[in-house]
Amino acid sequence: MSEPTSGTTSVSSEVVEKIAVAAARAVPGVADLGGDVSRFFNSVLDKVGLDQVGDASRGVSAKVADGNVTVNVVLVLEAGRVVAEVTGEVQRTVTEALTGYGLKVLAVNVNVDDINI
């Protein structure tokens, strides 16, 4: 067997954001991701046939430094859901998804921007 080659591996914030979006969307009680402005622009893009543009990281931003990750999630809550239950589950689900990729999650900050009535 040959010796491993030395070097570094990095993960871009875009990759982290995609993983976090998929995890957050899977949580019951999450109606949508993103703040008012991003949802507005995405609805316009949807109407003109560019429905995939911006969807991959909508509502999520990430900071990655030396394998450590801080994630911010902006979401729309389904009506009738308990905020603390949904946001806690988003934090747990996103953290589990990212640690599954070998990343160390420092924080998952969740901001409830709207409610879907």
N, C-alpha and C positions, 0 to 999 in steps of 0.2 A: 504494500500500500504506500502511496506517496504521502508526503507531509502536506498538511493543509497550507494553502497560500495565505499569507497575512494580508490584511486590508480591513476596510471598514464597510459597514452596511448602514444605509440610512433609509428611512421611510418618509416619503413626502407628506405634507399636511393634507394634500388632496386625497391620498390613499386613506389616511386616518378618517377624513371626513366622510368618504364613501362608506367605510365600515360602520361608522357611527350612525349615518343616515339609515342604513339598512336595519341596524339594531333598534333604533328609536322608533322607526315606522312599525316594527313588529309588536310594539307594546300596546295592549288594549287600552283604549282611552285617548290615544294620540290620534286626532282627526287629521292633522296636517303638520308640516314643518315650515318654518320661516315666519318672518314678521310681515306686517301689512304690505310694505313696499315690495318685498321679494315675491310675495304671493300675487300681488297685482301684476308685476312684470312677467311672472311665469304664466299667468292666465292670458296675457296678451300674446306671449310666444305660443301658447297652446292654440289660440285662435288662428294664428297665421301658419300653422303647420310645423312649428318648431318645438313640439311638445317635449322633446328630450333635452333641450338646451337648459342647463342650469339645474336639472333635477338631481343629478348625482350628489351634489353637496348642499342642496337647498336647506336652509335653516341650521346649518352646522358650520362652525369654524373650529379649527384646531391649531394648536401651537405645539410643535415637536422640537425637542432639544435633547440630544444625547440619549435617545430612546425613551425619554420621559414625555408624556402627553398631557396636555390640558385641553379639554373640549368644552365648547359652549354650544348649547342646543336651544333653539327658539322653537316653541311648538304652539299648536292650537289644540286645546283640550276639547274632548267631546262633552256635551252638556250632561250634567248629572254625575260627573265623575269627581272623586275626591282628589284635590290637587296634590296633596302630599303622597298619596298612594301612587298616582301615575308618575309624578316626577321622581319618586324614589325608585320605581321600577325602571324608568328610563336610565337613571344613573347606574343601577345594577346591571342592566342589560348591555349598555354601551361599554361599561367597564369590563364585563366578562368577554364581550366580543373582541375588544382591543387586547386584553391580556392573552387571549387565545392566539394572537399573532406575535406574542413575545414582547409586547410593549408594556411599559410601566405607566399606569394612569395615575397622575397626581390629583386630578379633579375633573368631574363632569358637572358643569354648571348648567342648570336648566332655567329658562325664562319662559313662563307662560304668557304669550303675547295676546291671545284671543281665545274665545270659546265658540264652538260650533253649535249653534242652536238649531 
